Amino acid sequence: MRKIKLIWDFRGEAAAKTAKHHEIHLKEYLEIEKYILKITGFEIINEAHTTAYLVVEEKDMITFRDILKPHRAEVYEN
């Protein structure tokens, strides 16, 4: 089954700090929901743009999208 990477974009001087903090909340959400996948992270694109992400199974993408409201998504390739 395909996996989908839900992505939140953060911009500005505090982007990296904000994305790191957002990842903490994503991990907490996965624990509360007892979700089987535990793939989260953040990526620094440049000094003014950082992303936080969460990976879900494609069948669960709509549910997570509607609750967590990511900015965008892409197919996850590991």
C-alpha positions as CSV (number, residue, x, y, z in Angstrom):
1,M,0.0,0.0,0.0
2,R,1.2,3.5,-0.8
3,K,2.1,5.9,1.9
4,I,1.4,9.6,1.8
5,K,3.5,12.3,3.3
6,L,1.4,15.1,4.8
7,I,3.4,18.4,4.8
8,W,3.1,21.6,6.8
9,D,5.2,24.6,5.5
10,F,6.7,27.1,7.9
11,R,8.3,30.3,6.7
12,G,10.3,33.1,8.3
13,E,13.1,33.5,10.8
14,A,11.5,31.1,13.3
15,A,10.5,28.5,10.7
16,A,12.9,25.7,11.9
17,K,11.9,26.2,15.6
18,T,8.2,26.2,14.7
19,A,8.5,23.1,12.5
20,K,10.4,21.2,15.2
21,H,7.6,22.1,17.7
22,H,4.9,21.1,15.3
23,E,6.5,17.7,14.9
24,I,6.2,17.1,18.7
25,H,2.4,17.7,18.3
26,L,2.2,15.3,15.4
27,K,4.0,12.6,17.4
28,E,1.6,13.2,20.3
29,Y,-1.4,12.9,18.0
30,L,-0.1,9.5,16.7
31,E,0.2,8.2,20.2
32,I,-3.3,9.4,21.2
33,E,-4.7,7.7,18.1
34,K,-2.6,4.6,18.5
35,Y,-1.7,4.9,14.8
36,I,0.6,2.1,13.6
37,L,3.0,4.2,11.5
38,K,5.2,6.5,13.5
39,I,7.0,8.4,10.7
40,T,7.3,12.1,11.3
41,G,10.1,14.7,10.9
42,F,11.1,18.1,9.7
43,E,13.2,19.3,6.8
44,I,15.0,22.6,6.6
45,I,14.6,23.8,3.0
46,N,16.5,27.0,3.5
47,E,17.0,29.6,6.3
48,A,13.4,30.9,5.8
49,H,11.5,27.7,4.9
50,T,11.1,24.5,6.9
51,T,8.6,21.7,6.7
52,A,7.2,19.3,9.2
53,Y,5.7,16.1,8.0
54,L,3.7,13.0,9.0
55,V,3.4,9.8,6.9
56,V,0.2,7.9,6.7
57,E,-1.2,5.0,4.7
58,E,-3.1,6.1,1.6
59,K,-6.3,4.7,2.9
60,D,-6.1,6.9,6.0
61,M,-5.0,10.1,4.2
62,I,-8.5,11.7,3.9
63,T,-9.2,11.3,7.6
64,F,-5.8,12.7,8.6
65,R,-6.1,15.5,6.1
66,D,-9.5,16.6,7.3
67,I,-8.5,16.6,11.0
68,L,-4.9,18.0,10.8
69,K,-5.2,20.2,7.7
70,P,-1.7,19.9,6.2
71,H,-0.7,22.5,3.6
72,R,0.1,19.8,1.0
73,A,0.9,16.2,0.4
74,E,3.0,13.9,-1.8
75,V,3.6,10.2,-2.2
76,Y,6.2,9.0,0.4
77,E,9.3,7.4,-1.0
78,N,11.8,6.0,1.5
